[in-house]
Amino acid sequence: MNDKPTTSPAEPKPVATSANPPFGLVDLAMLGVTLVWGLNFAVVKHTFAEMLPLTFNGLRFVLSSALMLALTLLIDKNLRVRRSDVALIILTGLIGNGLYQILFIKGLALTTAGNSALLVATNPIFIALLTALFGLERITPRMWVGILLSFAGIVLVIGSSDKGLGINPHTLPGDALTLLAGLCWGVYALLTRPLVRRYSPIKVTTLSMLAGTPLILLAAIPDLTAQDWSAITLRGWGGLGFSFFLSISMAYIVYSKAISVMGNARTGIYSNLVPVVTMIAAALTLGERVGWLQVGGALIILAGIYLTRAGGRR
């Protein structure tokens, strides 16, 4: 999903949900989140025309962290955690917010918005593989089919070029960085499992954001010093506001609420729509060409993600 380390919370504690809650306001809100997340890739690419990638990332994380801190203090009233969990929280922040975001933003700057959205959507595949590797979950035959399908789709997406199937040298560096970001998110999801059993999702996410923001700012120093601040127009500042306020903070709150009402499986279905929205938005606003091989790869990736999610249900 998009800016997953910040826009996607760690999996919360299991909650009691109805087996099949009717379509309602929460579904409508999640459709809105899907639209916001899908548009965010194109919005960020447009903002890069005025703001250097790591400048953009540093600014939005400072703003997002401040807003999430205020929301956490309003909802949870405190930031207290066990002393024994401090090191783990710092590690989750460095990997799931700091390293992930640096790789994601640099990757998005070097590839197309459509490719980035599709490759970010494969995060559940990395999570499934890592949880199986560490013996936390068993990969069922159906999940293996989904994982293999998704990787086949990735090959098609990365290998889609104007001349047909073949390595695209223009997007390959960005595609590779985005896949590495997906691996970081998988590690983050693994590390946060014990934390979300003891603390609320919003507290875990906020603390990990606060822990990761210094690394993001450190990496952004060259871009911050080189940034031509006079070149940033209202459109550039608007793009920053859209990304930090709607795509990160507000979307996170809606996503958390949706999981508590509908459960992870049904909420996750909406996340699968994000690449579709992104590809349409990128074609209309960025002029990105979508070839048949990329469309085929997208469909195969989404089918693989669905099988991976569904195959893991008990």
C-alpha positions in Angstrom: 0.0 0.0 0.0 1.6 3.4 -1.0 3.6 4.9 2.0 3.0 1.8 3.9 5.4 2.3 6.8 3.5 5.4 7.8 0.2 5.1 6.1 -0.3 1.4 7.0 -0.4 0.7 10.7 1.0 -2.4 12.2 -1.5 -5.2 12.6 -3.5 -4.5 15.7 -4.8 -6.9 18.3 -7.5 -9.3 17.2 -10.9 -7.8 17.6 -14.3 -9.2 17.6 -16.0 -8.4 14.2 -19.1 -9.7 12.7 -18.6 -12.5 10.2 -19.8 -10.4 7.3 -20.7 -6.9 8.3 -22.9 -5.1 5.8 -21.6 -2.4 3.4 -21.6 0.8 5.3 -19.9 4.1 6.2 -16.6 2.3 7.1 -16.5 0.8 3.6 -17.2 4.2 2.1 -14.4 5.7 4.2 -12.0 2.9 3.0 -12.9 3.6 -0.6 -11.9 7.2 0.2 -8.6 6.0 1.7 -8.0 3.8 -1.4 -8.5 6.9 -3.6 -6.2 9.0 -1.5 -3.4 6.4 -1.4 -3.8 5.7 -5.1 -3.6 9.5 -6.0 -0.7 10.0 -3.6 1.9 8.4 -5.9 1.0 10.8 -8.7 0.8 13.7 -6.3 4.3 12.9 -4.9 5.7 12.6 -8.5 4.3 16.1 -9.3 5.7 17.5 -6.1 9.2 16.2 -7.1 9.2 18.8 -9.9 9.6 21.5 -7.2 10.9 19.7 -4.2 13.9 17.4 -4.0 12.8 13.9 -3.0 14.5 13.7 0.4 13.6 17.3 1.2 9.9 16.3 0.6 10.4 13.2 2.7 12.1 15.0 5.6 9.4 17.7 5.8 6.4 15.4 5.6 7.8 13.1 8.3 8.4 15.9 10.7 4.9 17.2 10.1 3.4 13.7 10.2 5.2 12.7 13.4 4.1 15.9 15.1 0.5 15.3 14.1 0.5 11.6 15.1 2.2 12.5 18.4 -0.7 15.0 19.2 -3.3 12.4 18.2 -1.7 9.7 20.3 -1.6 11.9 23.4 -5.2 12.9 22.8 -6.3 9.2 22.4 -3.9 7.2 24.6 -3.1 10.1 27.0 0.6 9.0 27.2 3.6 7.4 25.5 4.6 5.1 28.2 6.1 1.7 27.3 8.1 -1.0 29.1 11.8 -0.3 29.4 12.4 -3.7 27.9 10.5 -2.6 24.7 12.5 0.6 24.0 15.2 -1.0 21.9 12.7 -3.0 19.8 10.6 0.2 19.2 13.8 2.0 18.1 14.7 -0.8 15.7 11.2 -0.9 14.2 11.4 2.9 13.7 14.8 2.7 12.0 13.8 -0.2 9.6 10.0 0.4 9.1 10.0 4.2 8.9 13.6 5.4 8.4 15.1 2.9 6.0 11.8 2.0 4.3 10.9 5.6 3.6 14.3 6.5 2.2 14.2 3.5 -0.1 10.6 4.1 -1.1 11.0 7.8 -1.9 14.3 7.3 -3.8 12.7 4.4 -5.7 9.6 6.4 -6.6 11.8 9.2 -7.9 13.6 6.7 -10.2 10.6 4.7 -11.5 7.0 5.3 -12.6 4.2 5.9 -10.2 2.4 2.9 -11.6 5.4 0.6 -11.1 6.0 1.9 -7.6 2.4 1.3 -6.6 2.4 -2.2 -7.9 5.7 -3.1 -6.3 4.7 -1.6 -2.9 1.5 -3.7 -3.1 3.6 -6.9 -2.8 4.4 -6.1 0.8 2.0 -9.0 2.0 4.2 -11.4 0.0 7.4 -10.4 1.9 5.4 -10.5 5.2 4.2 -14.1 4.5 7.7 -15.3 3.5 9.4 -13.8 6.6 6.8 -15.1 9.0 7.2 -18.5 7.6 11.0 -18.2 7.7 10.9 -17.5 11.4 8.3 -20.2 12.1 5.5 -17.8 13.0 3.2 -19.0 10.3 2.9 -21.9 7.9 2.7 -21.1 4.2 -0.2 -23.2 2.7 -0.1 -24.5 -0.8 -2.6 -21.8 -1.8 -0.3 -19.1 -0.4 2.7 -20.6 -2.3 0.7 -20.3 -5.5 -0.1 -16.7 -4.7 3.6 -15.9 -3.9 4.8 -17.4 -7.1 2.1 -15.6 -9.1 3.1 -12.3 -7.5 6.7 -12.7 -8.3 5.8 -13.7 -11.9 3.8 -10.5 -12.1 6.7 -8.4 -10.7 8.9 -9.8 -13.5 6.4 -8.7 -16.1 6.0 -5.2 -14.6 9.7 -4.6 -14.2 10.4 -6.1 -17.7 7.7 -4.0 -19.4 9.3 -1.5 -21.8 8.3 0.3 -25.0 10.0 -2.5 -27.0 8.1 -5.3 -25.2 9.4 -7.7 -22.6 12.9 -7.0 -21.5 14.8 -5.2 -18.7 13.9 -1.5 -18.7 17.1 0.4 -17.8 15.1 3.6 -17.1 13.0 2.2 -14.3 15.1 -0.7 -13.0 17.0 1.2 -10.3 13.8 2.6 -8.9 12.1 -0.8 -9.1 14.9 -2.5 -7.2 14.9 0.2 -4.4 11.1 -0.2 -4.1 11.4 -4.0 -3.8 14.0 -3.5 -1.1 11.6 -1.1 0.7 9.0 -3.9 0.6 11.4 -6.2 2.3 12.0 -3.6 5.0 8.3 -3.3 5.6 8.1 -7.1 5.9 10.7 -7.0 8.6 8.9 -4.1 10.3 5.6 -6.1 10.4 7.5 -9.0 12.0 9.1 -6.8 14.6 5.9 -5.0 15.6 3.9 -8.3 16.3 4.9 -8.5 20.0 4.4 -4.7 20.4 0.8 -4.5 19.2 -0.1 -7.2 21.7 0.8 -4.8 24.5 0.1 -1.3 23.1 -2.4 0.3 20.9 -1.7 0.4 17.1 -1.6 4.2 17.1 1.0 4.3 20.0 3.2 1.7 18.2 3.1 3.6 14.9 3.7 7.0 16.5 6.7 5.8 18.5 8.2 4.0 15.5 7.7 7.2 13.4 9.4 9.3 16.1 12.3 6.8 16.2 12.7 6.7 12.4 12.4 10.5 11.7 16.0 11.4 12.8 17.4 8.9 10.2 15.1 10.4 7.6 16.3 13.9 8.4 19.9 12.8 8.4 19.5 11.3 4.9 17.7 14.5 3.8 20.5 16.9 4.8 22.1 17.1 1.3 18.7 17.7 -0.4 17.6 20.2 2.3 20.8 22.3 1.8 20.5 22.1 -2.0 16.8 22.8 -2.2 15.7 26.0 -4.0 13.0 27.1 -1.6 11.9 29.9 -3.9 11.0 27.3 -6.6 8.3 25.8 -4.4 4.9 27.1 -5.4 1.5 26.7 -3.7 1.0 23.5 -5.7 4.2 22.0 -4.2 3.2 22.9 -0.7 -0.2 21.5 -1.4 1.3 18.2 -2.5 3.2 18.1 0.7 0.1 18.8 2.7 -1.9 16.1 0.8 0.8 13.5 1.5 1.4 14.1 5.2 -2.1 15.0 6.3 -4.4 12.9 4.1 -2.2 10.0 2.9 -0.5 9.4 6.3 -2.3 10.7 9.3 -6.0 10.7 8.4 -5.8 7.6 6.3 -4.1 5.8 9.2 -7.0 6.6 11.5 -9.6 5.4 9.0 -7.6 2.2 8.3 -7.3 1.4 12.0 -11.0 1.9 12.4 -11.8 -0.3 9.4 -9.7 -3.2 10.8 -11.5 -3.0 14.1 -14.9 -3.1 12.4 -14.3 -5.3 9.4 -11.2 -7.3 10.2 -7.9 -7.5 8.4 -9.0 -9.6 5.4 -11.9 -7.4 4.2 -9.9 -4.2 4.9 -7.0 -5.6 2.9 -9.1 -6.0 -0.2 -9.4 -2.3 -0.5 -5.6 -2.0 -0.4 -5.4 -4.1 -3.5 -7.3 -1.4 -5.4 -4.6 1.2 -4.8 -2.4 0.2 -7.8 -5.4 0.4 -10.1 -6.2 4.0 -8.9 -2.5 4.9 -9.2 -2.1 3.6 -12.8 -5.2 5.5 -13.9 -4.1 8.7 -12.2 -0.6 8.4 -13.5 -1.8 7.9 -17.1 -4.1 10.9 -16.8 -1.9 13.3 -14.9 1.7 12.2 -15.6 1.3 10.8 -19.1 2.7 7.4 -18.1 2.1 4.8 -20.7 0.6 1.5 -19.6 1.4 -1.4 -21.8 -0.4 -4.7 -22.1 2.5 -6.5 -20.4 2.3 -4.1 -17.4 -1.5 -4.6 -17.2 -1.0 -8.4 -17.3 1.7 -8.1 -14.6 -0.6 -6.0 -12.5 -3.5 -8.5 -12.7 -1.2 -11.4 -11.9 0.3 -9.5 -8.9 -3.2 -8.7 -7.5 -4.3 -12.3 -8.0 -1.3 -13.5 -6.2 -1.8 -11.1 -3.3 -5.5 -12.2 -3.0 -4.4 -15.9 -2.9 -1.7 -15.1 -0.3 -4.1 -13.3 1.9 -7.0 -15.8 1.5 -4.7 -18.8 1.8 -3.5 -17.7 5.2 -6.9 -17.4 6.8 -7.9 -19.9 9.4 
